[in-house]
Amino acid sequence: MSYILMILGWLIALEGILYILKPQILLPALAFFTKGSRIYFLSVMWGAVAAVMLIGAKECPRRVLMTVLALILMVLALLTFAASPQKVNSALEWLKNKPPLIVRIMGIAETIFGLLMVYAAM
């Protein structure tokens, strides 16, 4: 299970690196999730990843770090799920209008999150 978490961490880190190198790639994803109630799909996906992280944390050498990362992701998923779609969509619209530097900073944060997952799973 720790190998699955390590692969997942690498995928998250690579996505963050992609946002650092080409921040305009995020715009189609934001456009997709702002339509209707698609944001709930993203919230469920985050919750599923957090659940896998919590289940796999037992086998990780750095259990506490993996658990903390999973709880952060779970809180994000629950807040996104609990908020009304209009509020979440307005936040995503706000993000779409920000300069590429903001997207790059988010990419750095996502890369750090993914690398911390890899570190916790090693």
The 8 nearest C-alpha neighbors of each residue, nearest first, counted from 0:
[[1, 3, 2, 55, 4, 58, 59, 56],
 [0, 2, 4, 120, 3, 59, 5, 58],
 [3, 1, 5, 0, 4, 6, 120, 121],
 [2, 4, 0, 6, 1, 5, 7, 55],
 [5, 3, 7, 1, 2, 6, 8, 120],
 [4, 6, 117, 2, 8, 3, 7, 120],
 [7, 5, 9, 3, 8, 4, 2, 10],
 [6, 8, 4, 10, 5, 9, 3, 11],
 [9, 7, 113, 5, 116, 117, 11, 6],
 [8, 10, 12, 6, 7, 11, 113, 13],
 [9, 11, 7, 13, 8, 12, 14, 6],
 [10, 12, 113, 14, 8, 9, 13, 7],
 [11, 13, 110, 113, 9, 15, 14, 10],
 [14, 12, 16, 10, 15, 11, 9, 17],
 [13, 15, 17, 11, 12, 16, 10, 18],
 [16, 14, 106, 110, 109, 12, 18, 13],
 [17, 15, 13, 19, 18, 14, 106, 20],
 [16, 18, 14, 20, 15, 19, 21, 13],
 [19, 17, 22, 106, 15, 21, 16, 20],
 [20, 18, 103, 16, 106, 17, 21, 22],
 [19, 21, 17, 18, 16, 22, 103, 15],
 [22, 20, 18, 23, 19, 17, 24, 25],
 [21, 23, 18, 24, 99, 102, 19, 25],
 [22, 24, 25, 21, 26, 99, 18, 27],
 [25, 23, 22, 26, 21, 27, 18, 28],
 [24, 26, 23, 28, 27, 22, 29, 18],
 [25, 27, 29, 28, 24, 23, 30, 95],
 [28, 26, 30, 29, 25, 31, 24, 23],
 [29, 27, 31, 25, 30, 26, 32, 24],
 [30, 28, 26, 32, 31, 27, 33, 25],
 [29, 31, 27, 33, 28, 32, 26, 34],
 [32, 30, 28, 29, 33, 34, 27, 37],
 [31, 33, 37, 38, 29, 34, 30, 28],
 [32, 34, 88, 30, 31, 29, 35, 38],
 [35, 33, 32, 31, 37, 36, 30, 88],
 [36, 34, 37, 33, 84, 32, 38, 88],
 [35, 37, 38, 39, 84, 34, 33, 32],
 [38, 36, 32, 39, 40, 35, 34, 33],
 [37, 39, 41, 32, 36, 40, 42, 33],
 [38, 40, 42, 37, 41, 36, 80, 43],
 [41, 39, 43, 38, 37, 42, 44, 36],
 [42, 40, 44, 38, 39, 43, 45, 37],
 [41, 43, 76, 39, 45, 44, 40, 80],
 [44, 42, 46, 40, 45, 41, 47, 39],
 [43, 45, 41, 47, 46, 42, 40, 48],
 [46, 44, 48, 42, 47, 43, 76, 49],
 [45, 47, 43, 49, 44, 76, 73, 48],
 [48, 46, 50, 44, 49, 45, 43, 51],
 [47, 49, 51, 45, 50, 46, 52, 44],
 [48, 50, 69, 52, 46, 47, 51, 73],
 [49, 51, 47, 53, 52, 48, 46, 54],
 [52, 50, 48, 54, 49, 53, 55, 47],
 [51, 53, 49, 55, 50, 54, 69, 56],
 [54, 52, 50, 56, 51, 55, 66, 69],
 [53, 55, 51, 52, 56, 50, 57, 58],
 [56, 54, 52, 57, 53, 0, 58, 51],
 [55, 57, 62, 59, 53, 58, 54, 65],
 [58, 56, 55, 59, 62, 54, 53, 60],
 [57, 59, 56, 55, 1, 60, 0, 62],
 [60, 58, 120, 56, 62, 61, 57, 1],
 [59, 61, 62, 120, 58, 119, 121, 57],
 [62, 60, 119, 59, 63, 64, 65, 120],
 [63, 61, 56, 65, 59, 64, 60, 66],
 [62, 64, 66, 65, 61, 67, 56, 119],
 [63, 65, 67, 66, 62, 61, 119, 68],
 [66, 64, 68, 62, 67, 63, 56, 119],
 [67, 65, 69, 63, 64, 68, 53, 62],
 [66, 68, 70, 64, 69, 65, 63, 71],
 [67, 69, 71, 65, 70, 66, 64, 72],
 [70, 68, 49, 66, 72, 67, 71, 52],
 [69, 71, 73, 67, 72, 68, 74, 66],
 [72, 70, 68, 74, 69, 73, 67, 75],
 [71, 73, 75, 69, 70, 74, 49, 76],
 [74, 72, 70, 76, 75, 71, 46, 49],
 [75, 73, 77, 71, 76, 72, 78, 70],
 [76, 74, 72, 78, 73, 77, 79, 71],
 [75, 77, 42, 73, 79, 74, 46, 45],
 [78, 76, 80, 74, 79, 75, 81, 73],
 [79, 77, 81, 75, 80, 76, 74, 82],
 [78, 80, 76, 82, 77, 81, 42, 75],
 [79, 81, 77, 78, 82, 42, 39, 76],
 [82, 80, 78, 79, 77, 83, 76, 84],
 [83, 81, 79, 80, 78, 84, 86, 87],
 [82, 84, 85, 86, 87, 81, 80, 79],
 [85, 83, 87, 86, 88, 36, 82, 38],
 [84, 86, 88, 83, 87, 89, 82, 90],
 [87, 85, 89, 83, 88, 84, 90, 82],
 [86, 88, 90, 84, 89, 85, 91, 83],
 [87, 89, 91, 85, 33, 90, 86, 84],
 [88, 90, 92, 86, 91, 87, 85, 93],
 [91, 89, 93, 87, 88, 92, 94, 86],
 [90, 92, 94, 88, 93, 89, 95, 87],
 [93, 91, 89, 95, 94, 90, 88, 96],
 [94, 92, 90, 91, 96, 95, 89, 97],
 [93, 95, 91, 97, 92, 96, 90, 102],
 [96, 94, 92, 93, 97, 91, 26, 29],
 [97, 95, 94, 93, 92, 98, 91, 99],
 [96, 98, 94, 95, 101, 99, 93, 102],
 [97, 99, 100, 101, 96, 102, 95, 94],
 [100, 98, 102, 101, 22, 103, 97, 23],
 [99, 101, 103, 98, 102, 104, 97, 22],
 [100, 102, 104, 103, 99, 98, 105, 97],
 [103, 101, 105, 99, 104, 100, 22, 106],
 [102, 104, 19, 106, 100, 105, 101, 18],
 [103, 105, 107, 101, 106, 102, 100, 108],
 [106, 104, 102, 108, 103, 107, 109, 101],
 [107, 105, 15, 103, 109, 18, 19, 104],
 [106, 108, 104, 110, 105, 109, 15, 111],
 [107, 109, 105, 111, 106, 110, 112, 104],
 [110, 108, 15, 106, 112, 111, 107, 105],
 [111, 109, 12, 15, 107, 113, 112, 108],
 [110, 112, 114, 108, 109, 113, 115, 107],
 [113, 111, 109, 115, 110, 114, 108, 116],
 [114, 112, 8, 12, 11, 116, 110, 115],
 [113, 115, 117, 111, 116, 112, 12, 118],
 [116, 114, 118, 112, 117, 113, 111, 119],
 [117, 115, 8, 113, 119, 114, 118, 120],
 [116, 118, 5, 114, 8, 120, 115, 119],
 [117, 119, 115, 121, 116, 120, 114, 5],
 [120, 118, 61, 116, 117, 121, 65, 115],
 [119, 121, 59, 117, 1, 118, 5, 116],
 [120, 118, 119, 117, 60, 59, 5, 1]]
